[in-house]
Amino acid sequence: MKDIFDIPFWCSIPFIAMLLAIATGPLIAEKWWGQNKNKLLVSLLLSIPVTIYMLANGLSENLLETILSDYVPFIILLGSLFIITGGIHLSGDIKATPLNNALFLGVGYILASIMGTTGAAMLLIRPVIATNSERKYTTHTILFFIAAVANCGGLLTPIGDPPLFMLYLRGAEFSWFLNLFPEWIFTGTLLLLVYYFVDRYHYKKEDWVNLAEDSIQVKPIRVTGNINFLFLIGVVIAVAFINKGNITQMGEETASIWLKHLREIVLIILTVLSLYCTKAEVRKKNKFSWEPITEVAYLFLGIFITMSPTLIWLAKNAGSFGVTEPWQFLYASGILSSFLDNTPTAVAFYDLAHGLVNSGLPVSLSGATMVAGIPEILLRAICVGAVFFGAMTYIGNGPNFMVKSIAEESGIKMPGFFAYMLKFSLIVLLPIYILVQLIFV
């Protein structure tokens, strides 16, 4: 087999093109890019030359491992969370006071680490919009919802956000992510406090007629599709305990493909049970559609295949980038996560950190505690950067655009791509993230 470190950098061109397509597609060709078949076409066109190159150079095992050990578990987990949470419907209309709104976002912040940022966002966004439907000033609520529920809240578990699951697959213990609680609680507290005072300011500007109508149009919160909470618990248990650390036979070379993918099999069973046990009208109320998860499957097929040679190249050339300190990993992974997808960004910087371990860590990291084969402080920086900075733009994380679209469908005027950054993320989120870096990283 050819030395895998002989892979030239130009093999990364399809991967770069794939990420640029994701970042710019919605901006320059919204209608064309909005069709999932075109996303699949782009993924296949960029994946084919990479596949041919790797097969021709004796790297078929690397490619197969990427598909079976990364892509398949990734899609099955996201699919199970998407389908199961899509069977839970939350209805009602409570009084839209600043305190109630902050509590709503706080619940979503907690749920994001339990059912994933996508699941929590899709469960709560319509009730949040319904609760605030009588109010005139609502855009700021959606912006903070994107930051808190669709991004930052998912930091505590591998289920919370896709980049964390990929790092979990690379050896970080499920319970290790709970060590990120200080960053999680600090950021959540600041976000909710800032939101509360911003909402108070707008609440005082509301016309009394709107507030009176809001007080009248109150309906109790009601949850349907409750059986899916059992399936959701099953997903958490499966991800936490069905792994090589607890079932050593899963990691043996002689293990059958069924045993190696036992976790995914359990997740598929739970997903099928959710589809069978949930009444059709519940999913209809949620406006459930297969399009979002199909989009993710198509795009990430291209991402995982095209990034295979890039990760190999990064592992070899880690020392030449000058990114060695924890704060550099946080901001570098964060900036790229803001404009590209945060999942491949997290994987790329993990491989960069792993390359530093192989080539020799800087003095400042010598003797550092190791987790998943890299210094723990670098892993923390990558996790925080990828998850938090995903909220800096609409394209930083999948749920962002979904929340924006649902809000606009409901008549809420949302800022454009650059206005979102200038009026919200740069002046609200970035200062909080800088504080997180100064205090914790």
Disulfide bonds with the S-S distance in Angstrom:
none
